């Protein structure tokens, strides 16, 4: 549930973050519609720029989107010794495609997004993100990610799932069956990285998702980053690797300062890569047996 009252948008969800909400001061409602799959709103806000809202939940804002897009992309890309073919599930705003297409060794970026309206509206209102679709490396398919992966097994070096939260149409992306599909769609040594929720409001969900991933991948990890426009200011990624000897906190490719500048990165670096895996003790303790 969400509300716009007295010039403020409030993100309210008793299911995802009971007893709290995050609010943005709204200058203008740029667009709103009900697509085949979800309610879509795009707002012009006072301090966070344009914001994409799906089913009442903030997906990204101009002010801080780069932290999420860079980390969900560059964590798995730099873990892999030579990623050439990448699959993105979701990510209809184009931000992940923008980041993945930057990576020097990546030759093909295949993306499967179920809601074409998110893509088209992002091109209009979030062009700094949707520019990712302009890369000649990117091939976009509008459709069901489950079906896409069933039809494309043993194909990808890296699979990135940029999903909304585990309610509504995205629930299935947090189940063991989904991690099994991703595993089968990977080449040997492949890596997956999925939006994994926040430990501040639902540590049990983080633990459950990581457990599902562990049943399919010999090496798993949870990385944490800061995104101010998310309710807890924190979001995490569940990572699975087919190489059981991999050290997820140590990138295979360590970017130099010159490479970071040339790639126009503002959040990801070898230091933030390692730091993402340094978890608070209460989280580390909850996840230690996985």
Backbone bond lengths (Angstrom), bond angles and torsions (degrees), N, CA, C in turn:
res aa  C-N    CA-C-N  psi(-1)  N-CA   C-N-CA  omega(-1)  CA-C   N-CA-C  phi
1 X - - - 1.469 - - 1.517 109.07 -
2 X 1.324 116.51 141.76 1.457 119.56 176.08 1.519 108.58 -141.67
3 X 1.318 115.58 163.68 1.459 118.84 -178.71 1.517 109.86 -146.34
4 X 1.342 115.83 145.14 1.460 121.90 169.89 1.525 106.36 -117.74
5 X 1.330 115.67 109.61 1.463 121.34 -177.96 1.515 109.06 -135.97
6 X 1.313 114.60 135.56 1.474 121.10 176.74 1.523 112.31 52.79
7 X 1.336 116.36 36.44 1.454 120.77 176.47 1.513 115.17 82.18
8 X 1.348 117.80 10.55 1.462 121.38 179.16 1.527 110.40 -122.06
9 X 1.343 115.72 134.87 1.459 121.34 169.99 1.521 107.68 -93.64
10 X 1.334 117.14 129.81 1.465 121.77 178.38 1.517 109.63 -120.68
11 X 1.300 114.80 127.70 1.455 122.36 179.82 1.529 108.21 -93.36
12 X 1.330 115.34 108.25 1.464 120.63 -173.78 1.521 109.14 -122.73
13 X 1.338 116.34 126.78 1.453 120.16 177.59 1.518 109.86 -149.26
14 X 1.319 116.47 108.13 1.461 120.30 177.45 1.522 111.03 -68.38
15 X 1.346 117.05 -21.03 1.463 120.72 -179.71 1.520 112.09 -82.82
16 X 1.332 116.38 -41.72 1.465 119.76 -175.22 1.521 113.12 -90.24
17 X 1.337 117.97 -42.89 1.463 121.13 -179.71 1.522 109.59 -143.03
18 X 1.329 116.72 76.12 1.465 121.62 -177.46 1.527 112.21 -61.34
19 X 1.328 114.62 139.53 1.455 119.86 174.22 1.507 115.87 80.74
20 X 1.335 117.71 8.62 1.458 119.44 178.89 1.517 109.64 -149.91
21 X 1.331 116.43 164.68 1.461 120.53 173.31 1.517 109.02 -153.44
22 X 1.306 114.84 162.96 1.463 121.53 175.94 1.521 107.10 -120.53
23 X 1.334 117.31 136.02 1.464 121.06 -175.11 1.518 111.57 -124.55
24 X 1.324 115.11 146.27 1.455 122.94 176.15 1.529 109.30 -125.41
25 X 1.301 116.98 134.95 1.458 120.34 176.65 1.526 109.15 -75.92
26 X 1.319 116.61 125.90 1.459 122.25 -172.40 1.524 111.40 -100.48
27 X 1.321 115.65 128.37 1.455 120.80 172.35 1.521 111.33 -87.51
28 X 1.364 114.70 -37.61 1.467 118.47 -175.93 1.526 110.08 -162.86
29 X 1.319 115.64 140.24 1.467 120.28 170.23 1.523 106.86 -85.30
30 X 1.322 117.02 111.11 1.459 120.97 -174.96 1.525 111.93 -80.44
31 X 1.337 115.67 -35.36 1.477 118.73 -178.37 1.521 108.95 -164.31
32 X 1.319 116.10 145.28 1.462 121.13 170.75 1.517 109.46 -151.60
33 X 1.330 115.06 139.81 1.458 121.38 178.90 1.520 109.57 -162.04
34 X 1.300 115.31 163.97 1.453 122.25 173.70 1.511 106.94 -107.93
35 X 1.351 116.43 109.63 1.458 119.52 178.16 1.522 109.07 -81.35
36 X 1.312 116.00 -174.63 1.462 120.55 178.16 1.522 111.36 -63.83
37 X 1.337 117.21 -23.87 1.456 120.94 -172.01 1.526 114.95 -114.89
38 X 1.335 117.44 -26.59 1.458 118.29 -171.33 1.521 111.73 -163.72
39 X 1.321 114.40 164.36 1.468 121.03 174.32 1.529 108.33 -83.13
40 X 1.317 116.61 129.76 1.466 121.77 -177.32 1.524 109.77 -119.04
41 X 1.320 116.04 128.98 1.458 121.79 172.53 1.521 108.66 -130.69
42 X 1.319 115.57 141.96 1.464 120.69 171.82 1.515 107.19 -127.05
43 X 1.330 115.28 121.60 1.453 122.00 -174.66 1.519 111.23 -114.66
44 X 1.325 115.63 147.09 1.459 120.91 166.01 1.516 106.22 -98.57
45 X 1.330 116.04 116.47 1.459 119.78 -175.33 1.525 111.23 -104.39
46 X 1.333 115.15 166.11 1.459 121.65 -175.50 1.528 112.37 -67.94
47 X 1.335 117.36 -42.64 1.469 120.17 -172.04 1.528 114.60 -126.34
48 X 1.336 118.12 -10.58 1.459 120.78 -178.59 1.531 112.85 -109.96
49 X 1.331 117.55 7.85 1.462 120.23 -179.61 1.513 111.42 70.01
50 X 1.320 116.39 -152.76 1.456 121.11 178.58 1.529 109.75 -72.22
51 X 1.334 115.74 140.04 1.460 121.15 -178.86 1.522 109.54 -129.11
52 X 1.335 116.08 134.78 1.460 122.43 176.50 1.524 108.23 -98.98
53 X 1.342 116.26 125.65 1.453 122.90 -178.36 1.527 108.74 -119.96
54 X 1.319 118.11 124.26 1.463 122.65 176.62 1.521 108.98 -118.42
55 X 1.328 115.84 123.94 1.467 121.26 -178.57 1.523 111.65 49.53
56 X 1.316 115.38 41.11 1.456 120.65 175.48 1.506 116.09 79.94
57 X 1.340 117.77 5.20 1.467 121.34 -177.00 1.529 109.63 -117.65
58 X 1.318 116.68 130.93 1.460 121.86 178.96 1.524 109.92 -65.09
59 X 1.329 115.93 126.21 1.465 121.65 177.13 1.520 111.66 -97.97
60 X 1.312 116.81 -40.57 1.463 120.62 -179.81 1.514 109.84 -164.55
61 X 1.320 115.58 154.25 1.463 122.36 172.05 1.523 108.49 -133.15
62 X 1.316 115.72 155.04 1.464 119.89 -178.88 1.526 112.07 -59.74
63 X 1.309 116.72 -33.28 1.462 120.59 -173.57 1.527 113.46 -65.76
64 X 1.354 116.81 -39.75 1.467 117.83 -170.97 1.526 114.77 -130.12
65 X 1.334 118.32 8.69 1.467 119.86 -176.05 1.523 113.54 -58.90
66 X 1.335 116.90 -29.73 1.463 119.77 -173.96 1.529 112.50 -63.07
67 X 1.333 117.34 -30.25 1.467 118.73 -179.18 1.525 110.40 -63.68
68 X 1.321 116.38 -44.99 1.470 121.12 179.70 1.522 111.16 -69.05
69 X 1.332 117.22 -48.60 1.468 120.99 -174.87 1.528 111.34 -63.36
70 X 1.326 116.45 -43.05 1.463 119.62 -178.63 1.527 111.71 -66.88
71 X 1.320 116.68 -43.63 1.464 119.06 -173.85 1.527 112.60 -74.62
72 X 1.326 118.59 -39.74 1.467 119.32 178.81 1.533 110.69 -67.26
73 X 1.330 116.45 -21.62 1.460 121.28 179.72 1.525 112.56 -92.35
74 X 1.322 117.08 -52.65 1.466 120.36 -171.17 1.528 113.41 -79.24
75 X 1.327 118.23 -23.63 1.469 117.89 174.41 1.522 110.72 -58.27
76 X 1.344 120.12 -57.93 1.468 118.70 -179.33 1.519 113.76 -70.49
77 X 1.323 118.15 -33.12 1.466 120.12 -178.73 1.531 111.25 -64.04
78 X 1.330 116.40 -42.16 1.469 118.82 -178.92 1.526 112.18 -79.31
79 X 1.336 117.44 -17.43 1.467 120.23 174.65 1.522 110.99 -72.64
80 X 1.326 116.18 -33.98 1.460 120.85 -177.72 1.527 109.75 -79.19
81 X 1.330 118.40 137.14 1.472 119.69 -177.58 1.525 114.43 -66.73
82 X 1.338 118.34 -26.81 1.464 119.44 -177.85 1.533 110.74 -161.57
83 X 1.340 117.74 69.81 1.469 119.85 -177.56 1.531 112.02 -72.39
84 X 1.316 115.76 123.94 1.463 120.33 179.47 1.526 113.00 -116.16
85 X 1.323 115.57 -36.74 1.460 119.89 -176.14 1.522 108.86 -123.03
86 X 1.332 116.46 119.60 1.458 122.27 -172.72 1.524 109.72 -123.10
87 X 1.330 115.87 141.74 1.457 121.83 174.25 1.521 109.26 -115.54
88 X 1.335 115.86 133.09 1.463 122.29 173.45 1.516 107.87 -113.31
89 X 1.325 116.49 125.69 1.452 121.65 173.44 1.526 107.52 -103.94
90 X 1.335 116.73 125.90 1.462 120.47 -175.08 1.517 109.93 84.76
91 X 1.333 115.56 -144.68 1.465 119.81 175.72 1.510 114.22 67.86
92 X 1.334 116.76 36.39 1.460 120.57 -174.62 1.513 115.70 -63.62
93 X 1.338 118.14 -14.52 1.465 120.12 176.97 1.521 112.21 -77.88
94 X 1.333 118.02 -14.88 1.462 121.19 176.57 1.510 115.73 92.01
95 X 1.334 117.54 -5.70 1.461 119.80 -175.57 1.517 114.19 -65.01
96 X 1.321 117.94 -42.14 1.463 120.39 179.29 1.525 110.51 -67.88
97 X 1.328 116.32 -40.84 1.466 119.71 176.70 1.525 110.71 -59.24
98 X 1.319 116.69 -39.79 1.471 121.21 177.54 1.514 111.23 -57.45
99 X 1.330 116.75 -45.36 1.462 120.91 -176.96 1.525 112.09 -74.34
100 X 1.329 117.70 -44.79 1.464 120.76 -177.99 1.527 111.03 -62.57
101 X 1.332 116.05 -39.89 1.465 120.07 -178.77 1.534 112.25 -64.50
102 X 1.330 117.68 -21.15 1.465 121.44 178.17 1.533 112.14 -69.55
103 X 1.326 116.13 -29.02 1.462 120.16 -167.62 1.531 110.27 -66.30
104 X 1.320 117.45 126.29 1.477 121.11 -169.74 1.521 115.87 -56.87
105 X 1.345 118.51 -39.85 1.469 119.43 -175.26 1.524 113.17 -82.55
106 X 1.337 117.30 -15.02 1.469 120.78 -177.15 1.527 110.11 -70.83
107 X 1.320 115.75 125.06 1.466 121.81 -179.70 1.525 112.64 -104.39
108 X 1.334 116.48 -33.76 1.466 120.90 -178.07 1.527 109.71 -133.29
109 X 1.334 116.34 133.14 1.460 122.42 174.31 1.521 107.44 -122.11
110 X 1.314 115.72 110.23 1.458 121.02 177.95 1.528 107.81 -101.74
111 X 1.308 116.35 131.76 1.464 120.24 -178.31 1.514 110.33 -129.33
112 X 1.338 115.54 135.38 1.462 121.75 177.78 1.523 108.51 -123.64
113 X 1.305 116.44 113.00 1.468 124.16 -179.69 1.518 108.44 -122.71
114 X 1.326 116.42 132.70 1.460 119.49 -173.49 1.525 113.73 -79.28
115 X 1.348 117.31 -27.08 1.470 120.28 -172.93 1.524 110.88 -111.75
116 X 1.310 116.43 103.05 1.462 120.64 -178.86 1.522 112.99 -64.28
117 X 1.338 117.02 -24.40 1.464 119.47 -179.03 1.529 111.63 -68.83
118 X 1.320 117.88 -33.54 1.462 120.30 175.83 1.524 109.78 -62.62
119 X 1.319 116.36 -41.98 1.459 121.23 178.95 1.532 110.74 -63.04
120 X 1.305 116.86 -50.41 1.468 120.57 -175.77 1.522 112.00 -66.06
121 X 1.319 117.26 -39.82 1.465 120.24 179.72 1.526 111.34 -71.39
122 X 1.318 116.88 -33.13 1.469 120.06 177.04 1.523 110.81 -66.02
123 X 1.318 116.95 -35.90 1.461 120.06 176.88 1.518 111.76 -61.86
124 X 1.314 116.46 -31.00 1.467 121.31 -179.55 1.521 111.65 -83.54
125 X 1.338 116.76 -48.45 1.459 120.69 -169.17 1.531 114.47 -104.91
126 X 1.331 117.84 -15.83 1.464 121.60 179.58 1.535 109.73 -129.28
127 X 1.327 117.97 54.72 1.472 120.70 -174.19 1.524 113.73 -63.75
128 X 1.331 117.30 -26.16 1.470 120.20 178.24 1.517 111.73 -67.74
129 X 1.334 116.97 -18.98 1.455 121.44 175.58 1.529 110.97 -101.15
130 X 1.322 115.93 -46.07 1.464 120.95 -177.79 1.521 112.98 -66.15
131 X 1.331 117.37 -8.95 1.465 120.29 175.19 1.529 110.62 -59.96
132 X 1.349 116.03 -19.20 1.459 119.75 177.62 1.514 112.75 -58.69
133 X 1.336 116.80 -30.46 1.460 120.35 -178.99 1.530 112.56 -72.33
134 X 1.312 117.08 -13.93 1.461 120.72 -178.53 1.526 112.76 -80.64
135 X 1.319 117.18 -16.01 1.465 119.79 -178.37 1.521 110.44 -63.63
136 X 1.331 117.85 135.62 1.469 120.37 176.82 1.524 112.87 -65.41
137 X 1.331 117.41 -14.56 1.465 120.75 177.62 1.532 111.78 -75.01
138 X 1.347 116.66 -23.23 1.459 121.38 -169.26 1.529 111.68 -91.08
139 X 1.329 115.52 129.20 1.456 122.24 172.85 1.524 107.66 -120.68
140 X 1.329 116.83 113.77 1.456 122.78 -176.25 1.519 111.36 -96.49
141 X 1.327 115.80 131.33 1.464 122.68 174.03 1.520 108.20 -119.40
142 X 1.320 116.92 128.35 1.456 120.79 174.37 1.522 107.50 -91.18
143 X 1.342 116.16 115.65 1.454 119.27 -177.21 1.508 112.21 172.11
144 X 1.312 115.79 -171.52 1.456 124.37 -177.23 1.530 109.71 -85.52
145 X 1.339 116.21 123.70 1.461 120.60 -178.81 1.516 113.43 -62.18
146 X 1.331 118.07 -33.40 1.455 121.55 177.63 1.530 110.43 -61.04
147 X 1.321 115.34 -49.15 1.461 120.50 -179.60 1.520 110.33 -63.49
148 X 1.329 116.36 -41.28 1.463 120.94 -178.35 1.522 110.83 -60.13
149 X 1.329 116.86 -45.73 1.467 119.13 -178.31 1.529 112.20 -71.26
150 X 1.324 117.68 -34.05 1.461 119.97 175.69 1.521 111.09 -60.00
151 X 1.334 116.05 -32.38 1.461 121.73 -178.32 1.528 113.19 -90.99
152 X 1.331 116.98 -1.91 1.470 120.47 -177.37 1.526 109.98 -138.41
153 X 1.311 116.68 70.62 1.459 121.17 -179.20 1.532 111.09 -91.08
154 X 1.347 114.24 150.81 1.481 121.83 179.73 1.529 112.02 57.29
155 X 1.323 116.96 41.69 1.455 120.79 -171.95 1.532 115.29 -114.61
156 X 1.336 117.98 -28.78 1.465 119.17 -163.69 1.532 112.87 -119.71
157 X 1.321 114.69 147.94 1.462 120.74 175.04 1.525 110.64 -83.45
158 X 1.320 116.36 -37.08 1.468 122.78 -178.29 1.524 108.95 -137.87
159 X 1.334 116.76 137.44 1.462 121.92 172.89 1.523 108.04 -123.83
160 X 1.324 116.28 126.16 1.462 122.60 -179.74 1.524 108.58 -116.54
161 X 1.334 116.07 127.13 1.458 121.11 177.65 1.516 109.39 -108.05
162 X 1.325 115.98 106.85 1.465 122.09 177.37 1.525 107.24 -101.18
163 X 1.322 116.07 87.03 1.462 121.15 -173.93 1.516 111.65 -109.52
164 X 1.324 114.92 165.00 1.446 120.37 169.17 1.521 108.48 -78.37
165 X 1.319 117.87 -174.21 1.458 121.56 -175.21 1.527 111.58 -74.59
166 X 1.347 117.59 163.05 1.465 121.40 -171.68 1.530 114.97 -75.80
167 X 1.315 115.45 57.13 1.449 122.12 169.64 1.521 107.11 -136.32
168 X 1.319 117.78 156.56 1.457 120.68 179.10 1.509 112.07 65.01
169 X 1.353 117.46 -140.41 1.468 121.09 -173.28 1.521 114.96 -65.11
170 X 1.340 118.53 -16.41 1.470 121.05 -176.29 1.527 113.71 -89.62
171 X 1.333 119.07 -5.19 1.462 121.46 -176.35 1.524 111.96 -54.47
172 X 1.318 116.57 -42.44 1.465 120.97 -175.35 1.527 112.90 -65.44
173 X 1.334 117.88 -18.19 1.464 121.18 -178.28 1.525 112.81 -79.52
174 X 1.325 116.95 -0.31 1.462 121.09 -180.00 1.525 111.95 -115.84
175 X 1.339 117.80 12.17 1.456 122.61 -177.24 1.538 111.00 -99.16
176 X 1.330 115.34 161.70 1.462 119.40 -179.37 1.525 111.86 -61.38
177 X 1.331 116.98 -35.51 1.468 120.55 -179.42 1.522 111.50 -60.01
178 X 1.327 116.64 -31.60 1.463 120.53 178.59 1.530 110.81 -71.01
179 X 1.325 116.88 -42.92 1.465 119.93 177.85 1.526 110.97 -64.92
180 X 1.309 116.85 -33.34 1.459 120.26 175.98 1.529 110.84 -64.77
181 X 1.332 116.59 -42.64 1.462 120.45 177.60 1.524 111.25 -61.37
182 X 1.324 116.10 -43.09 1.462 119.52 179.42 1.520 110.63 -63.21
183 X 1.322 116.87 -43.33 1.470 119.69 179.58 1.523 111.13 -57.44
184 X 1.317 116.51 -44.09 1.459 120.59 -178.42 1.531 112.42 -68.98
185 X 1.324 116.87 -24.67 1.466 120.49 -179.93 1.528 112.53 -84.42
186 X 1.342 117.53 -7.73 1.457 122.06 -178.60 1.520 112.32 -88.47
187 X 1.325 114.80 153.00 1.451 121.91 167.05 1.538 108.23 -80.02
188 X 1.337 118.27 165.58 1.471 120.58 176.01 1.525 111.05 -53.87
189 X 1.324 115.95 136.24 1.459 120.68 179.98 1.512 114.30 81.17
190 X 1.336 117.18 6.59 1.456 121.41 -175.91 1.523 114.27 -70.77
191 X 1.324 114.30 165.19 1.464 122.23 -175.27 1.523 109.69 -133.36
192 X 1.346 116.24 140.90 1.464 121.21 172.95 1.522 109.10 -119.12
193 X 1.333 115.62 149.57 1.454 121.36 176.73 1.528 107.51 -141.62
194 X 1.327 115.90 121.27 1.463 121.03 -176.36 1.524 110.65 -127.33
195 X 1.324 115.52 146.16 1.456 120.60 171.32 1.516 107.97 -54.78
196 X 1.343 117.30 126.08 1.453 120.21 -169.62 1.511 116.38 -119.98
197 X 1.325 117.95 9.12 1.458 119.75 176.96 1.517 113.57 84.41
198 X 1.333 115.36 177.57 1.463 121.58 -176.96 1.521 110.88 -111.67
199 X 1.312 115.80 137.59 1.462 119.56 -179.47 1.529 112.55 -76.31
200 X 1.327 117.10 -15.85 1.467 118.91 -177.68 1.523 112.68 -72.84
201 X 1.319 117.74 -35.29 1.462 119.50 -177.56 1.525 113.71 -107.81
202 X 1.334 118.50 -18.88 1.464 118.96 -178.26 1.524 111.00 -154.18
203 X 1.312 115.44 69.74 1.457 120.33 179.46 1.528 111.22 -64.06
204 X 1.327 116.89 -32.55 1.468 120.03 178.03 1.526 111.47 -62.32
205 X 1.348 116.50 -37.98 1.469 120.36 177.69 1.528 110.46 -65.66
206 X 1.323 117.21 -42.80 1.466 121.36 177.63 1.525 109.56 -58.41
207 X 1.323 115.90 -46.73 1.465 120.89 -178.63 1.526 111.04 -63.51
208 X 1.326 116.55 -42.42 1.464 120.51 -179.94 1.526 111.46 -63.89
209 X 1.331 116.81 -45.78 1.459 120.67 -179.53 1.521 110.99 -63.22
210 X 1.318 116.61 -41.72 1.468 120.93 178.64 1.530 110.47 -64.91
211 X 1.325 116.43 -35.51 1.466 120.62 177.71 1.526 110.95 -65.38
212 X 1.333 116.83 -42.55 1.463 120.69 176.73 1.525 110.66 -60.28
213 X 1.333 115.62 -42.16 1.461 120.57 -179.93 1.530 110.49 -64.12
214 X 1.339 116.91 -41.07 1.467 121.85 -177.68 1.522 112.05 -64.29
215 X 1.316 117.31 -27.77 1.461 120.44 179.13 1.525 112.01 -69.90
216 X 1.350 116.64 -17.25 1.458 121.10 -177.89 1.526 113.29 -113.41
217 X 1.341 116.85 -20.42 1.465 120.42 -175.47 1.531 110.44 -125.86
218 X 1.331 117.67 135.72 1.464 119.95 -178.35 1.527 114.01 -71.76
219 X 1.333 116.96 -20.47 1.465 120.62 179.60 1.529 108.81 -130.04
220 X 1.330 117.02 123.51 1.461 120.34 -179.33 1.520 110.08 -133.27
221 X 1.311 115.74 160.71 1.451 121.17 177.14 1.508 111.38 -161.25
222 X 1.324 115.45 163.48 1.469 122.35 177.51 1.518 107.67 -125.38
223 X 1.325 116.13 123.20 1.458 121.85 -179.97 1.522 109.53 -111.97
224 X 1.311 117.19 141.74 1.461 122.32 -174.36 1.521 111.18 -120.24
225 X 1.342 116.32 137.74 1.465 121.20 177.92 1.521 110.11 -136.52
226 X 1.337 114.96 170.65 1.463 121.16 179.92 1.532 110.39 -104.13
227 X 1.332 116.03 130.31 1.461 122.52 173.27 1.539 106.95 -138.91
228 X 1.335 119.17 102.12 1.465 121.79 -171.88 1.527 115.66 -56.09
229 X 1.336 118.18 -31.43 1.460 119.52 -175.69 1.522 113.85 -83.62
230 X 1.335 117.90 1.21 1.456 120.43 171.89 1.529 108.35 -91.22
231 X 1.326 118.48 148.30 1.464 121.51 -168.48 1.522 115.45 -51.73
232 X 1.317 117.74 -37.85 1.462 119.81 -179.81 1.521 112.22 -97.06
233 X 1.330 117.16 -0.73 1.457 120.67 -176.01 1.511 112.77 71.86
234 X 1.334 116.45 7.33 1.467 122.27 -175.39 1.520 109.32 -141.42
235 X 1.321 116.04 143.40 1.471 121.52 173.51 1.521 106.91 -143.39
236 X 1.319 115.62 155.75 1.455 118.74 -178.55 1.509 112.52 -128.30
237 X 1.326 115.59 166.01 1.453 122.66 178.70 1.527 109.44 -125.65
238 X 1.314 115.77 132.34 1.458 121.68 173.51 1.525 107.50 -92.14
239 X 1.314 115.98 125.57 1.462 121.75 -174.81 1.523 109.75 -120.69
240 X 1.321 116.02 132.45 1.453 121.85 176.47 1.517 110.34 -125.22
241 X 1.329 116.92 136.99 1.463 121.66 -177.66 1.526 109.79 -130.51
242 X 1.324 116.69 136.49 1.458 121.40 179.41 1.521 112.57 -78.53
243 X 1.332 116.67 -11.83 1.460 121.25 174.85 1.524 108.96 -89.81
244 X 1.325 117.58 105.68 1.472 121.40 -174.71 1.521 112.88 -66.23
245 X 1.323 117.48 -17.69 1.462 120.43 -178.01 1.531 113.01 -95.89
246 X 1.313 116.77 3.40 1.471 120.38 -176.93 1.523 110.84 -67.85
247 X 1.326 115.00 143.65 1.460 121.96 171.04 1.522 106.48 -105.63
248 X 1.327 116.60 100.10 1.461 120.52 -171.38 1.522 113.07 -63.03
249 X 1.309 116.67 -28.05 1.461 120.36 -178.95 1.523 113.25 -79.51
250 X 1.318 116.76 -7.95 1.470 121.48 179.26 1.525 108.48 -114.73
251 X 1.330 118.54 103.96 1.463 120.09 -177.99 1.519 112.28 -63.12
252 X 1.326 115.90 142.00 1.469 120.47 174.74 1.522 110.34 -67.53
253 X 1.313 115.52 -35.67 1.461 121.84 177.42 1.519 108.49 -111.13
254 X 1.334 116.81 111.73 1.460 121.80 178.74 1.527 108.54 -94.26
255 X 1.317 116.36 110.33 1.461 120.83 -178.17 1.526 110.77 -70.44
256 X 1.308 116.36 137.10 1.465 121.31 175.45 1.526 109.45 -81.84
257 X 1.316 116.09 166.28 1.466 120.15 177.27 1.525 111.11 -59.71
258 X 1.325 116.32 -36.64 1.464 120.25 179.56 1.532 110.56 -66.62
259 X 1.339 116.97 -39.92 1.457 120.61 178.28 1.525 111.33 -67.07
260 X 1.314 116.57 -39.37 1.462 120.99 178.18 1.526 110.36 -60.73
261 X 1.320 116.36 -42.41 1.467 120.28 178.34 1.522 111.77 -67.45
262 X 1.319 117.20 -41.70 1.466 120.05 -178.15 1.524 111.53 -68.42
263 X 1.329 116.88 -29.63 1.462 121.37 178.20 1.528 111.95 -85.82
264 X 1.351 116.02 -3.65 1.465 122.86 178.50 1.527 112.33 58.75
265 X 1.336 114.96 43.67 1.461 120.40 178.66 1.526 110.07 -86.37
266 X 1.314 115.23 140.10 1.462 120.56 -179.28 1.531 113.47 -118.34
267 X 1.305 117.65 -13.18 1.472 120.61 -179.45 1.526 111.03 -124.36
268 X 1.330 117.65 -51.28 1.469 120.08 -176.61 1.525 111.99 -69.13
269 X 1.313 114.89 137.87 1.467 123.81 170.58 1.521 106.53 -158.50
270 X 1.322 119.45 167.52 1.470 119.90 175.28 1.527 112.52 -55.68
271 X 1.349 116.67 -31.65 1.461 120.21 179.70 1.529 111.58 -71.86
272 X 1.339 117.49 -44.39 1.469 118.86 179.29 1.520 110.90 -70.41
273 X 1.344 116.45 -26.98 1.473 120.39 175.03 1.536 109.33 -60.23
274 X 1.308 116.19 -54.01 1.463 120.23 -178.58 1.524 111.60 -64.57
275 X 1.330 116.20 -41.41 1.461 120.75 -177.30 1.520 112.00 -64.16
276 X 1.339 117.65 -29.84 1.456 121.44 -178.17 1.526 112.10 -61.07
277 X 1.327 116.97 -24.81 1.466 121.17 -178.10 1.529 112.81 -95.50
278 X 1.337 116.51 -0.82 1.467 120.81 175.49 1.526 107.68 -88.94
279 X 1.330 116.41 99.64 1.460 122.09 -172.67 1.530 111.37 -98.59
280 X 1.337 117.35 152.56 1.467 119.97 173.31 1.531 110.58 -56.96
281 X 1.326 116.22 154.26 1.459 119.43 -173.89 1.525 112.39 -59.55
282 X 1.345 117.44 -40.03 1.456 118.51 -176.25 1.527 111.45 -66.00
283 X 1.347 117.65 -29.97 1.457 121.76 177.05 1.521 109.07 -76.23
284 X 1.306 116.41 -47.35 1.466 121.20 178.33 1.526 111.06 -55.85
285 X 1.319 116.26 -41.39 1.456 121.54 -179.35 1.524 111.38 -66.69
286 X 1.356 116.47 -39.44 1.462 120.67 -179.33 1.513 111.91 -68.44
287 X 1.341 116.80 -28.83 1.459 120.80 -174.66 1.526 113.59 -101.60
288 X 1.324 117.79 1.43 1.470 121.13 -169.82 1.516 114.54 -64.52
289 X 1.336 117.70 -26.65 1.462 119.64 -176.55 1.522 113.74 -91.43
290 X 1.325 116.82 3.83 1.479 120.10 -179.19 1.528 109.11 -88.39
